[in-house]
Amino acid sequence: MEIEKYRELIKSIVEKHGQCDSDDLPAATLRDREVETQIAFDLERDRYLMFHIGWRGERRVFGCVIHIEIREGKIWIQRDGTEVGIANELIASGVPKPDIVLGYRSPYMRKFTELAVG
């Protein structure tokens, strides 16, 4: 696949996950609880993020759920807080396994997967 197709695919995956939180509640429900799901795309540097920010009572909520980068033609998954797994979604969408790097795994552990080592 070409890089532009990777960009569009990653954006669509992140946007889809941005519609729900980990409990599969709509983003509007999260806002009712004073927690917002935000998406940030840095298209110049090929970085794609989704995170939660806000408050639940007196408890501050802030956390990155998804962080993906495109580096040297490969998709680097730096953070994956989804149940289904971003790599699984990419593979199901036709991305070759050698083009996916699990950046959240150590380089040593990456060699035991069917995916790229980096």
MODELLER restraints for C-alpha pairs under 7 A, 6 or more apart:
rsr = mdl.restraints
at = mdl.atoms
rsr.add(forms.Gaussian(group=physical.xy_distance, feature=features.Distance(at['CA:1:A'], at['CA:95:A']), mean=6.84, stdev=0.5))
rsr.add(forms.Gaussian(group=physical.xy_distance, feature=features.Distance(at['CA:3:A'], at['CA:73:A']), mean=6.49, stdev=0.5))
rsr.add(forms.Gaussian(group=physical.xy_distance, feature=features.Distance(at['CA:14:A'], at['CA:50:A']), mean=6.65, stdev=0.5))
rsr.add(forms.Gaussian(group=physical.xy_distance, feature=features.Distance(at['CA:18:A'], at['CA:37:A']), mean=6.20, stdev=0.5))
rsr.add(forms.Gaussian(group=physical.xy_distance, feature=features.Distance(at['CA:18:A'], at['CA:39:A']), mean=6.90, stdev=0.5))
rsr.add(forms.Gaussian(group=physical.xy_distance, feature=features.Distance(at['CA:18:A'], at['CA:50:A']), mean=6.66, stdev=0.5))
rsr.add(forms.Gaussian(group=physical.xy_distance, feature=features.Distance(at['CA:19:A'], at['CA:26:A']), mean=5.75, stdev=0.5))
rsr.add(forms.Gaussian(group=physical.xy_distance, feature=features.Distance(at['CA:19:A'], at['CA:27:A']), mean=5.25, stdev=0.5))
rsr.add(forms.Gaussian(group=physical.xy_distance, feature=features.Distance(at['CA:20:A'], at['CA:26:A']), mean=4.70, stdev=0.5))
rsr.add(forms.Gaussian(group=physical.xy_distance, feature=features.Distance(at['CA:20:A'], at['CA:27:A']), mean=5.38, stdev=0.5))
rsr.add(forms.Gaussian(group=physical.xy_distance, feature=features.Distance(at['CA:21:A'], at['CA:27:A']), mean=6.78, stdev=0.5))
rsr.add(forms.Gaussian(group=physical.xy_distance, feature=features.Distance(at['CA:22:A'], at['CA:82:A']), mean=6.98, stdev=0.5))
rsr.add(forms.Gaussian(group=physical.xy_distance, feature=features.Distance(at['CA:27:A'], at['CA:37:A']), mean=6.37, stdev=0.5))
rsr.add(forms.Gaussian(group=physical.xy_distance, feature=features.Distance(at['CA:30:A'], at['CA:36:A']), mean=5.83, stdev=0.5))
rsr.add(forms.Gaussian(group=physical.xy_distance, feature=features.Distance(at['CA:33:A'], at['CA:56:A']), mean=6.32, stdev=0.5))
rsr.add(forms.Gaussian(group=physical.xy_distance, feature=features.Distance(at['CA:34:A'], at['CA:54:A']), mean=5.56, stdev=0.5))
rsr.add(forms.Gaussian(group=physical.xy_distance, feature=features.Distance(at['CA:34:A'], at['CA:55:A']), mean=5.40, stdev=0.5))
rsr.add(forms.Gaussian(group=physical.xy_distance, feature=features.Distance(at['CA:34:A'], at['CA:56:A']), mean=6.47, stdev=0.5))
rsr.add(forms.Gaussian(group=physical.xy_distance, feature=features.Distance(at['CA:35:A'], at['CA:52:A']), mean=6.56, stdev=0.5))
rsr.add(forms.Gaussian(group=physical.xy_distance, feature=features.Distance(at['CA:35:A'], at['CA:53:A']), mean=5.54, stdev=0.5))
rsr.add(forms.Gaussian(group=physical.xy_distance, feature=features.Distance(at['CA:35:A'], at['CA:54:A']), mean=4.21, stdev=0.5))
rsr.add(forms.Gaussian(group=physical.xy_distance, feature=features.Distance(at['CA:35:A'], at['CA:55:A']), mean=5.63, stdev=0.5))
rsr.add(forms.Gaussian(group=physical.xy_distance, feature=features.Distance(at['CA:35:A'], at['CA:56:A']), mean=6.93, stdev=0.5))
rsr.add(forms.Gaussian(group=physical.xy_distance, feature=features.Distance(at['CA:36:A'], at['CA:52:A']), mean=5.57, stdev=0.5))
rsr.add(forms.Gaussian(group=physical.xy_distance, feature=features.Distance(at['CA:36:A'], at['CA:53:A']), mean=5.32, stdev=0.5))
rsr.add(forms.Gaussian(group=physical.xy_distance, feature=features.Distance(at['CA:36:A'], at['CA:54:A']), mean=6.00, stdev=0.5))
rsr.add(forms.Gaussian(group=physical.xy_distance, feature=features.Distance(at['CA:37:A'], at['CA:51:A']), mean=5.76, stdev=0.5))
rsr.add(forms.Gaussian(group=physical.xy_distance, feature=features.Distance(at['CA:37:A'], at['CA:52:A']), mean=4.56, stdev=0.5))
rsr.add(forms.Gaussian(group=physical.xy_distance, feature=features.Distance(at['CA:37:A'], at['CA:53:A']), mean=6.53, stdev=0.5))
rsr.add(forms.Gaussian(group=physical.xy_distance, feature=features.Distance(at['CA:38:A'], at['CA:50:A']), mean=5.64, stdev=0.5))
rsr.add(forms.Gaussian(group=physical.xy_distance, feature=features.Distance(at['CA:38:A'], at['CA:51:A']), mean=5.40, stdev=0.5))
rsr.add(forms.Gaussian(group=physical.xy_distance, feature=features.Distance(at['CA:38:A'], at['CA:52:A']), mean=6.17, stdev=0.5))
rsr.add(forms.Gaussian(group=physical.xy_distance, feature=features.Distance(at['CA:39:A'], at['CA:49:A']), mean=5.63, stdev=0.5))
rsr.add(forms.Gaussian(group=physical.xy_distance, feature=features.Distance(at['CA:39:A'], at['CA:50:A']), mean=4.41, stdev=0.5))
rsr.add(forms.Gaussian(group=physical.xy_distance, feature=features.Distance(at['CA:39:A'], at['CA:51:A']), mean=6.53, stdev=0.5))
rsr.add(forms.Gaussian(group=physical.xy_distance, feature=features.Distance(at['CA:40:A'], at['CA:48:A']), mean=6.02, stdev=0.5))
rsr.add(forms.Gaussian(group=physical.xy_distance, feature=features.Distance(at['CA:40:A'], at['CA:49:A']), mean=5.13, stdev=0.5))
rsr.add(forms.Gaussian(group=physical.xy_distance, feature=features.Distance(at['CA:40:A'], at['CA:50:A']), mean=6.38, stdev=0.5))
rsr.add(forms.Gaussian(group=physical.xy_distance, feature=features.Distance(at['CA:41:A'], at['CA:47:A']), mean=5.83, stdev=0.5))
rsr.add(forms.Gaussian(group=physical.xy_distance, feature=features.Distance(at['CA:41:A'], at['CA:48:A']), mean=4.60, stdev=0.5))
rsr.add(forms.Gaussian(group=physical.xy_distance, feature=features.Distance(at['CA:41:A'], at['CA:49:A']), mean=6.31, stdev=0.5))
rsr.add(forms.Gaussian(group=physical.xy_distance, feature=features.Distance(at['CA:42:A'], at['CA:48:A']), mean=6.37, stdev=0.5))
rsr.add(forms.Gaussian(group=physical.xy_distance, feature=features.Distance(at['CA:46:A'], at['CA:69:A']), mean=5.51, stdev=0.5))
rsr.add(forms.Gaussian(group=physical.xy_distance, feature=features.Distance(at['CA:46:A'], at['CA:70:A']), mean=5.38, stdev=0.5))
rsr.add(forms.Gaussian(group=physical.xy_distance, feature=features.Distance(at['CA:47:A'], at['CA:68:A']), mean=5.84, stdev=0.5))
rsr.add(forms.Gaussian(group=physical.xy_distance, feature=features.Distance(at['CA:47:A'], at['CA:69:A']), mean=4.53, stdev=0.5))
rsr.add(forms.Gaussian(group=physical.xy_distance, feature=features.Distance(at['CA:47:A'], at['CA:70:A']), mean=6.86, stdev=0.5))
rsr.add(forms.Gaussian(group=physical.xy_distance, feature=features.Distance(at['CA:48:A'], at['CA:67:A']), mean=5.71, stdev=0.5))
rsr.add(forms.Gaussian(group=physical.xy_distance, feature=features.Distance(at['CA:48:A'], at['CA:68:A']), mean=5.13, stdev=0.5))
rsr.add(forms.Gaussian(group=physical.xy_distance, feature=features.Distance(at['CA:48:A'], at['CA:69:A']), mean=6.29, stdev=0.5))
rsr.add(forms.Gaussian(group=physical.xy_distance, feature=features.Distance(at['CA:49:A'], at['CA:66:A']), mean=5.30, stdev=0.5))
rsr.add(forms.Gaussian(group=physical.xy_distance, feature=features.Distance(at['CA:49:A'], at['CA:67:A']), mean=4.53, stdev=0.5))
rsr.add(forms.Gaussian(group=physical.xy_distance, feature=features.Distance(at['CA:49:A'], at['CA:68:A']), mean=6.51, stdev=0.5))
rsr.add(forms.Gaussian(group=physical.xy_distance, feature=features.Distance(at['CA:50:A'], at['CA:64:A']), mean=6.12, stdev=0.5))
rsr.add(forms.Gaussian(group=physical.xy_distance, feature=features.Distance(at['CA:50:A'], at['CA:65:A']), mean=5.63, stdev=0.5))
rsr.add(forms.Gaussian(group=physical.xy_distance, feature=features.Distance(at['CA:50:A'], at['CA:66:A']), mean=5.02, stdev=0.5))
rsr.add(forms.Gaussian(group=physical.xy_distance, feature=features.Distance(at['CA:50:A'], at['CA:67:A']), mean=6.74, stdev=0.5))
rsr.add(forms.Gaussian(group=physical.xy_distance, feature=features.Distance(at['CA:51:A'], at['CA:63:A']), mean=5.43, stdev=0.5))
rsr.add(forms.Gaussian(group=physical.xy_distance, feature=features.Distance(at['CA:51:A'], at['CA:64:A']), mean=4.21, stdev=0.5))
rsr.add(forms.Gaussian(group=physical.xy_distance, feature=features.Distance(at['CA:51:A'], at['CA:65:A']), mean=5.14, stdev=0.5))
rsr.add(forms.Gaussian(group=physical.xy_distance, feature=features.Distance(at['CA:51:A'], at['CA:66:A']), mean=6.84, stdev=0.5))
rsr.add(forms.Gaussian(group=physical.xy_distance, feature=features.Distance(at['CA:52:A'], at['CA:61:A']), mean=6.70, stdev=0.5))
rsr.add(forms.Gaussian(group=physical.xy_distance, feature=features.Distance(at['CA:52:A'], at['CA:62:A']), mean=5.34, stdev=0.5))
rsr.add(forms.Gaussian(group=physical.xy_distance, feature=features.Distance(at['CA:52:A'], at['CA:63:A']), mean=5.38, stdev=0.5))
rsr.add(forms.Gaussian(group=physical.xy_distance, feature=features.Distance(at['CA:52:A'], at['CA:64:A']), mean=6.59, stdev=0.5))
rsr.add(forms.Gaussian(group=physical.xy_distance, feature=features.Distance(at['CA:53:A'], at['CA:61:A']), mean=5.25, stdev=0.5))
rsr.add(forms.Gaussian(group=physical.xy_distance, feature=features.Distance(at['CA:53:A'], at['CA:62:A']), mean=4.40, stdev=0.5))
rsr.add(forms.Gaussian(group=physical.xy_distance, feature=features.Distance(at['CA:53:A'], at['CA:63:A']), mean=6.80, stdev=0.5))
rsr.add(forms.Gaussian(group=physical.xy_distance, feature=features.Distance(at['CA:54:A'], at['CA:60:A']), mean=6.12, stdev=0.5))
rsr.add(forms.Gaussian(group=physical.xy_distance, feature=features.Distance(at['CA:54:A'], at['CA:61:A']), mean=5.10, stdev=0.5))
rsr.add(forms.Gaussian(group=physical.xy_distance, feature=features.Distance(at['CA:54:A'], at['CA:62:A']), mean=6.58, stdev=0.5))
rsr.add(forms.Gaussian(group=physical.xy_distance, feature=features.Distance(at['CA:55:A'], at['CA:61:A']), mean=5.32, stdev=0.5))
rsr.add(forms.Gaussian(group=physical.xy_distance, feature=features.Distance(at['CA:65:A'], at['CA:79:A']), mean=6.56, stdev=0.5))
rsr.add(forms.Gaussian(group=physical.xy_distance, feature=features.Distance(at['CA:65:A'], at['CA:80:A']), mean=6.08, stdev=0.5))
rsr.add(forms.Gaussian(group=physical.xy_distance, feature=features.Distance(at['CA:65:A'], at['CA:81:A']), mean=4.72, stdev=0.5))
rsr.add(forms.Gaussian(group=physical.xy_distance, feature=features.Distance(at['CA:66:A'], at['CA:79:A']), mean=5.10, stdev=0.5))
rsr.add(forms.Gaussian(group=physical.xy_distance, feature=features.Distance(at['CA:66:A'], at['CA:80:A']), mean=4.98, stdev=0.5))
rsr.add(forms.Gaussian(group=physical.xy_distance, feature=features.Distance(at['CA:66:A'], at['CA:81:A']), mean=6.08, stdev=0.5))
rsr.add(forms.Gaussian(group=physical.xy_distance, feature=features.Distance(at['CA:67:A'], at['CA:77:A']), mean=6.28, stdev=0.5))
rsr.add(forms.Gaussian(group=physical.xy_distance, feature=features.Distance(at['CA:67:A'], at['CA:78:A']), mean=5.24, stdev=0.5))
rsr.add(forms.Gaussian(group=physical.xy_distance, feature=features.Distance(at['CA:67:A'], at['CA:79:A']), mean=4.82, stdev=0.5))
rsr.add(forms.Gaussian(group=physical.xy_distance, feature=features.Distance(at['CA:67:A'], at['CA:80:A']), mean=6.84, stdev=0.5))
rsr.add(forms.Gaussian(group=physical.xy_distance, feature=features.Distance(at['CA:68:A'], at['CA:75:A']), mean=6.97, stdev=0.5))
rsr.add(forms.Gaussian(group=physical.xy_distance, feature=features.Distance(at['CA:68:A'], at['CA:76:A']), mean=5.64, stdev=0.5))
rsr.add(forms.Gaussian(group=physical.xy_distance, feature=features.Distance(at['CA:68:A'], at['CA:77:A']), mean=4.62, stdev=0.5))
rsr.add(forms.Gaussian(group=physical.xy_distance, feature=features.Distance(at['CA:68:A'], at['CA:78:A']), mean=5.60, stdev=0.5))
rsr.add(forms.Gaussian(group=physical.xy_distance, feature=features.Distance(at['CA:68:A'], at['CA:79:A']), mean=6.97, stdev=0.5))
rsr.add(forms.Gaussian(group=physical.xy_distance, feature=features.Distance(at['CA:69:A'], at['CA:75:A']), mean=5.88, stdev=0.5))
rsr.add(forms.Gaussian(group=physical.xy_distance, feature=features.Distance(at['CA:69:A'], at['CA:76:A']), mean=5.04, stdev=0.5))
rsr.add(forms.Gaussian(group=physical.xy_distance, feature=features.Distance(at['CA:69:A'], at['CA:77:A']), mean=6.56, stdev=0.5))
rsr.add(forms.Gaussian(group=physical.xy_distance, feature=features.Distance(at['CA:70:A'], at['CA:76:A']), mean=5.89, stdev=0.5))
rsr.add(forms.Gaussian(group=physical.xy_distance, feature=features.Distance(at['CA:74:A'], at['CA:99:A']), mean=4.65, stdev=0.5))
rsr.add(forms.Gaussian(group=physical.xy_distance, feature=features.Distance(at['CA:74:A'], at['CA:100:A']), mean=5.80, stdev=0.5))
rsr.add(forms.Gaussian(group=physical.xy_distance, feature=features.Distance(at['CA:74:A'], at['CA:101:A']), mean=6.95, stdev=0.5))
rsr.add(forms.Gaussian(group=physical.xy_distance, feature=features.Distance(at['CA:75:A'], at['CA:99:A']), mean=6.03, stdev=0.5))
rsr.add(forms.Gaussian(group=physical.xy_distance, feature=features.Distance(at['CA:75:A'], at['CA:100:A']), mean=4.86, stdev=0.5))
rsr.add(forms.Gaussian(group=physical.xy_distance, feature=features.Distance(at['CA:75:A'], at['CA:101:A']), mean=6.05, stdev=0.5))
rsr.add(forms.Gaussian(group=physical.xy_distance, feature=features.Distance(at['CA:76:A'], at['CA:100:A']), mean=6.07, stdev=0.5))
rsr.add(forms.Gaussian(group=physical.xy_distance, feature=features.Distance(at['CA:76:A'], at['CA:101:A']), mean=4.71, stdev=0.5))
rsr.add(forms.Gaussian(group=physical.xy_distance, feature=features.Distance(at['CA:76:A'], at['CA:102:A']), mean=6.02, stdev=0.5))
rsr.add(forms.Gaussian(group=physical.xy_distance, feature=features.Distance(at['CA:76:A'], at['CA:103:A']), mean=5.59, stdev=0.5))
rsr.add(forms.Gaussian(group=physical.xy_distance, feature=features.Distance(at['CA:77:A'], at['CA:101:A']), mean=6.17, stdev=0.5))
rsr.add(forms.Gaussian(group=physical.xy_distance, feature=features.Distance(at['CA:77:A'], at['CA:102:A']), mean=5.11, stdev=0.5))
rsr.add(forms.Gaussian(group=physical.xy_distance, feature=features.Distance(at['CA:77:A'], at['CA:103:A']), mean=5.28, stdev=0.5))
rsr.add(forms.Gaussian(group=physical.xy_distance, feature=features.Distance(at['CA:77:A'], at['CA:104:A']), mean=6.79, stdev=0.5))
rsr.add(forms.Gaussian(group=physical.xy_distance, feature=features.Distance(at['CA:78:A'], at['CA:102:A']), mean=6.65, stdev=0.5))
rsr.add(forms.Gaussian(group=physical.xy_distance, feature=features.Distance(at['CA:78:A'], at['CA:103:A']), mean=4.64, stdev=0.5))
rsr.add(forms.Gaussian(group=physical.xy_distance, feature=features.Distance(at['CA:78:A'], at['CA:104:A']), mean=4.95, stdev=0.5))
rsr.add(forms.Gaussian(group=physical.xy_distance, feature=features.Distance(at['CA:79:A'], at['CA:104:A']), mean=6.06, stdev=0.5))
rsr.add(forms.Gaussian(group=physical.xy_distance, feature=features.Distance(at['CA:80:A'], at['CA:86:A']), mean=6.49, stdev=0.5))
rsr.add(forms.Gaussian(group=physical.xy_distance, feature=features.Distance(at['CA:91:A'], at['CA:97:A']), mean=6.61, stdev=0.5))
rsr.add(forms.Gaussian(group=physical.xy_distance, feature=features.Distance(at['CA:97:A'], at['CA:114:A']), mean=6.59, stdev=0.5))
rsr.add(forms.Gaussian(group=physical.xy_distance, feature=features.Distance(at['CA:97:A'], at['CA:115:A']), mean=4.88, stdev=0.5))
rsr.add(forms.Gaussian(group=physical.xy_distance, feature=features.Distance(at['CA:97:A'], at['CA:116:A']), mean=6.76, stdev=0.5))
rsr.add(forms.Gaussian(group=physical.xy_distance, feature=features.Distance(at['CA:98:A'], at['CA:115:A']), mean=5.18, stdev=0.5))
rsr.add(forms.Gaussian(group=physical.xy_distance, feature=features.Distance(at['CA:98:A'], at['CA:116:A']), mean=4.60, stdev=0.5))
rsr.add(forms.Gaussian(group=physical.xy_distance, feature=features.Distance(at['CA:99:A'], at['CA:116:A']), mean=6.19, stdev=0.5))
rsr.add(forms.Gaussian(group=physical.xy_distance, feature=features.Distance(at['CA:100:A'], at['CA:115:A']), mean=5.74, stdev=0.5))
rsr.add(forms.Gaussian(group=physical.xy_distance, feature=features.Distance(at['CA:100:A'], at['CA:116:A']), mean=5.61, stdev=0.5))
rsr.add(forms.Gaussian(group=physical.xy_distance, feature=features.Distance(at['CA:101:A'], at['CA:115:A']), mean=6.11, stdev=0.5))
rsr.add(forms.Gaussian(group=physical.xy_distance, feature=features.Distance(at['CA:101:A'], at['CA:116:A']), mean=4.98, stdev=0.5))
rsr.add(forms.Gaussian(group=physical.xy_distance, feature=features.Distance(at['CA:101:A'], at['CA:117:A']), mean=5.97, stdev=0.5))
rsr.add(forms.Gaussian(group=physical.xy_distance, feature=features.Distance(at['CA:101:A'], at['CA:118:A']), mean=5.84, stdev=0.5))
rsr.add(forms.Gaussian(group=physical.xy_distance, feature=features.Distance(at['CA:102:A'], at['CA:110:A']), mean=6.86, stdev=0.5))
rsr.add(forms.Gaussian(group=physical.xy_distance, feature=features.Distance(at['CA:107:A'], at['CA:117:A']), mean=6.30, stdev=0.5))
rsr.add(forms.Gaussian(group=physical.xy_distance, feature=features.Distance(at['CA:110:A'], at['CA:117:A']), mean=5.16, stdev=0.5))
rsr.add(forms.Gaussian(group=physical.xy_distance, feature=features.Distance(at['CA:111:A'], at['CA:117:A']), mean=5.74, stdev=0.5))
